[in-house]
Amino acid sequence: MSDLQTRFDQALADSKLLPAKPDNQTLLQIYSLFKQGSVGDVQGDRPGFTDFVGRAKYDAWAALKGQTQDTAKQAYVDLIESLKQ
């Protein structure tokens, strides 16, 4: 397992232990970076207009299209680290 993958996995565990719940925009950023880092580019159809949360998550993830998984993993690690303080 690569060092980046190890740090990504640790950041995932740390994200569940943050001292304060992040605001919604930060939660979307955490979600989208995690998905881009673990799955890659967005997949599936965009949720309908009545699914506000699903649509927001999809759009946040779609905004990262083309970003490499390693870049997203590093950004995820950096974001979680900044929220731990």
ChimeraX attribute file (.defattr): number of C-alpha atoms within 10 A of each C-alpha:
attribute: neighborCount
match mode: 1-to-1
recipient: residues
	/A:1	5
	/A:2	7
	/A:3	8
	/A:4	14
	/A:5	16
	/A:6	11
	/A:7	16
	/A:8	24
	/A:9	14
	/A:10	13
	/A:11	22
	/A:12	16
	/A:13	12
	/A:14	16
	/A:15	19
	/A:16	10
	/A:17	11
	/A:18	14
	/A:19	11
	/A:20	9
	/A:21	12
	/A:22	12
	/A:23	8
	/A:24	9
	/A:25	11
	/A:26	13
	/A:27	13
	/A:28	19
	/A:29	18
	/A:30	21
	/A:31	17
	/A:32	25
	/A:33	26
	/A:34	22
	/A:35	23
	/A:36	25
	/A:37	23
	/A:38	15
	/A:39	11
	/A:40	19
	/A:41	18
	/A:42	19
	/A:43	10
	/A:44	6
	/A:45	8
	/A:46	15
	/A:47	15
	/A:48	9
	/A:49	10
	/A:50	8
	/A:51	10
	/A:52	11
	/A:53	12
	/A:54	14
	/A:55	16
	/A:56	17
	/A:57	18
	/A:58	21
	/A:59	16
	/A:60	20
	/A:61	23
	/A:62	17
	/A:63	13
	/A:64	20
	/A:65	12
	/A:66	11
	/A:67	14
	/A:68	13
	/A:69	19
	/A:70	16
	/A:71	14
	/A:72	21
	/A:73	23
	/A:74	17
	/A:75	18
	/A:76	26
	/A:77	24
	/A:78	14
	/A:79	17
	/A:80	20
	/A:81	14
	/A:82	9
	/A:83	15
	/A:84	13
	/A:85	8
